Amino acid sequence: MGLFKISNNGDDTNHVVAFELDTILSTEFNETDNNHVGIDINSLMSEKSSQAGWWDEKGQFKNLTLINRKPMQVWIDYDGRTHKIDVTMAPFNKDKPKKPLVSIVRDLSSVLLQDMFVGFSSATGTLKSENYILGWSFGWSGEAPPLDLWKLPKLPRFERKRTSDLFKIGILLISLFLIFSLIFLVCFIARRRRRSSII
């Protein structure tokens, strides 16, 4: 599961605030689809979630597919005075939208300890998935310093395996043909030697 074991999922002593970009539908956590963003507190069951996307300048919702090999940006803001948590996302080349994707009001003072870690976690279960963080910026009070997006590394190249099922079957059939041909040749030579030794 990545963050928690089944035994400690939902335990208030976890002291974990997580922001999930989820591409696998897990009905046991009341998820509605396999392309959503959620705010999780001490649990893998989101306090609130939304279909992945962003709000453009006209206030129109635009879908973002999390598994599409296109870089995107995510902003996470927490206001300690108002206790508001915002998660905002947009395509790589867009400015931060004014309207966040997911917002909740939750006092995190009982969740956050004096000393905490900031990090990333990923889990895929039986499916394979590759996730890349090309850059990140963290600010303790106030906004995090902006990133120069054009100085970030490029996504690694993705090359699909071109080995098709037909190719695999063809290799198998050719291998079997060669093995049987070799067996036939050995038997033919052995039989011929036997006949020549009898004469």
N, C-alpha and C positions, 0 to 999 in steps of 0.2 A: 504494500500500500504506500510505501514511500515515507511518509511522516510518522505514522503511528502503527502500532500493532493493534489487532482486534481488541486485545485486553485493556489497552489504555486509551482507545479512541473515545473522546468525550470527557475525559478526566480533567477536572479543573486544575489539577496540579501539573498539567503539561506546560502551561505558560507559553503557548504557541499561538501566534497570529499568522495565518497563512493566506495567500492570495493565489487561487488556483486558476490556471489556464488549462481546462480539462478537455481532452479529446476522446475520452472513453466514457460511455454511458454506464454508470453504476447505480442501478435502481435501489440498492440497499442504502444509498445515501440520499434518496429522494431527488435524484438528478432528472432533469427533463429531456436533455439531449446530450450529444457527444461533441458539442462545440460551445462551451460556455465558460464564463468567468465568474468566480465566486469568492466570497470573503468567509474564511473559516477561522473560528476561534476555539482552540483546544479540541477540535474535532474535524473529521473529514466531511461532516454534514454542514453544508454552507449555511451561514446566518442569512445570507441573501446571495442570489446569483442572477445572471442575465445571459442571454444569448450573446456570444462574442460579436462585437461591432463597435461603432462609434457614431457620434452625432455630428453632422456637418454644420457649416455656418448657417444654413437655412433651417436648422432644427430637424432635419430628416435623418432617420436611423439608417445606417449603412452596415450591412453584414460584413464581418471579417471571418474568414475561414482560418482556424488556427493551424491546420495542417495544409499548407499550400506552398511552402518553400519561399515565401516572400517575407522579408523582414518587416517587423511592426514595432511600435512603441507602446509601452505601458507606464503609466504614472500612478503612484500610490501615495496618497496624502492623508495625514492624520492631524487634526487640529485638537491639541490638548485642552483648549478652553471649551470648545463646543462639543468635543468628543465625536466629531464627524469624521468618518472614514470614507474616502472617495477612491474608486479605481476608474481610471480613464484610459482608453486606448485609441490608437489611430494607426493608419498605414505609416510606413517609414518616412515618407516625404511630406507629411502633414504636420501642422502645428498642433499643440495640445488643444483639444476641443474645450469649449467653455462648459459644456454639460458632461458630467461624469457618466460612465456606463453603469456603475453600481455604487450606491451610497447607503450607509447605515449610520446611526448614532449609537455609539457604544463606548462607555467609559472603560478604557483599557488599563486603568490604574491597578486593578486586581490581577490583571493578566501579565503585565510587563513588570519585570523585576529591576532592581538597581543595575545589575549587569546582565546584558542580553547579547545574543548573536544575531547577525543578519546573514542570511544565506539562501541557497537554492536547493530544492529537492525535486527529484523526478522519479516517477515509477510508471511502468507500462504493463505490468502483469505478464501475460503470455504474448502480447503483441509487441512488435519492435517499433520504436519511435526514436527519432533523433531530435534533440532540442538544443539550440545554441543561444547563448547570451553573448551578444557582440559587444556590449558595453553597459555599464550601469553607474549611476551617481546616487549618492546618499547624503542627505542633509538632516542634521539633528533638530535644529530649530530654524524654521523658515523653509524656503524652497531649496531643493537640492540644486547644485550647480548644473547648468545645462551641458549637454554633450554636443560636441561637434560631430554630427552624424556622418559627415563625409570623411572623417579620419578613422572611423570604426572599420574593423576588418570586414571583408566580404564573407558571405556564407560559404562554407566548403562546397565544392562541386559535388553534385549528386549524379552518380552513374548507375542506371538500372542494370541489373543482370540481364543480359540479352539471351541467356540460355532458356530457350522455350522447351515446353514438354515434348514437342515433336523432335527437337534436336536431341534431347536425352534419350528418347525411344530409339532414334536412329543410331546413336552411339551404342546402345545396348544391343540392337539387332546386328550391327556390324561386328561387335565383339563376339556375340554368340556364333555368327557365321564363321569368323576366323578360328574360334576354338573348335567347332565341329570340323572345319576343313583340316585343321592340324591333326585332330584325332583320326580322320579318314586317311590322311596322308601317311601317318605312322602305321596304321593298320594295313594299308595297301603295300607299303614297303616291307613290313614284317611278313605278310603273306607271300610276296614275291620272293623274298629270301628263303622262306620255307620251301617253296616250290623248286627254286633253283638248287637247293641243297639235296632235294630228293632225286633229282635227275643226275 
